[in-house]
Amino acid sequence: MDEEFCRERLRTVRELAETADPLIKKRLMDLARHYERRIAIGAREREVPGSEPRGSQGQLLVSTSKPRP
C-alpha cells in the first residue's frame, strides 16, 4: 500500500470513529492504529538506505542458509 493511501484511510477511519457507537469506535481506532503502523514502517524504510530487507508486513527477512567457508 502506498503511504498516501494509508494517510487518507487513516483520516477517513478517524472521522467515522468520531460519531460511531463505542464498540464500532474501538474497532475503527484499532484499524487506525494499523494504518499508523504501516505509515511508520514506510517512513523508517525510506530513512535508512541499505537497511535490512523487510517483507510486506514489515518483518525482517533473514537468510537461514549457512555461510560458505
C-alpha positions as CSV (number, residue, x, y, z in Angstrom):
1,M,0.0,0.0,0.0
2,D,1.2,3.4,-0.8
3,E,1.7,5.9,2.0
4,E,-0.8,8.5,0.7
5,F,-3.5,5.8,0.5
6,C,-2.8,4.9,4.2
7,R,-2.9,8.5,5.3
8,E,-6.2,9.0,3.5
9,R,-7.7,5.9,5.0
10,L,-6.4,6.9,8.4
11,R,-8.2,10.3,8.1
12,T,-11.4,8.6,7.0
13,V,-11.4,6.0,9.7
14,R,-10.8,8.6,12.4
15,E,-13.7,10.7,11.1
16,L,-16.0,7.7,11.2
17,A,-14.9,6.9,14.7
18,E,-16.0,10.3,16.0
19,T,-19.7,9.5,15.5
20,A,-19.6,5.7,16.0
21,D,-21.0,3.8,19.0
22,P,-18.4,2.6,21.5
23,L,-18.0,-0.9,20.1
24,I,-17.5,0.3,16.5
25,K,-15.4,3.2,17.6
26,K,-13.0,0.7,19.3
27,R,-12.7,-1.4,16.1
28,L,-12.2,1.7,14.0
29,M,-9.5,3.0,16.3
30,D,-7.7,-0.4,16.1
31,L,-7.9,0.0,12.3
32,A,-6.5,3.5,12.6
33,R,-3.5,2.1,14.6
34,H,-2.9,-0.4,11.8
35,Y,-2.6,2.4,9.3
36,E,-0.4,4.4,11.6
37,R,2.0,1.4,11.9
38,R,2.0,1.0,8.1
39,I,2.9,4.7,7.7
40,A,5.7,4.5,10.3
41,I,7.2,1.3,8.7
42,G,7.3,3.0,5.3
43,A,8.9,6.1,6.8
44,R,11.6,4.0,8.6
45,E,12.4,2.2,5.3
46,R,12.8,5.4,3.4
47,E,15.1,6.9,6.2
48,V,17.7,4.2,6.2
49,P,19.1,3.4,2.7
50,G,20.6,0.0,2.5
51,S,18.8,-1.2,5.6
52,E,17.8,-4.8,6.2
53,P,15.3,-6.2,3.7
54,R,11.8,-6.5,5.1
55,G,8.7,-8.4,3.9
56,S,5.3,-6.8,3.1
57,Q,4.2,-7.0,6.7
58,G,7.4,-5.3,8.0
59,Q,9.0,-8.4,9.3
60,L,12.8,-8.7,9.0
61,L,13.8,-11.1,6.3
62,V,16.7,-13.2,7.5
63,S,18.6,-15.8,5.4
64,T,18.7,-19.2,7.1
65,S,21.4,-20.6,4.8
66,K,24.8,-21.3,6.3
67,P,27.7,-19.1,5.1
68,R,30.3,-20.9,2.9
69,P,33.7,-21.4,4.4
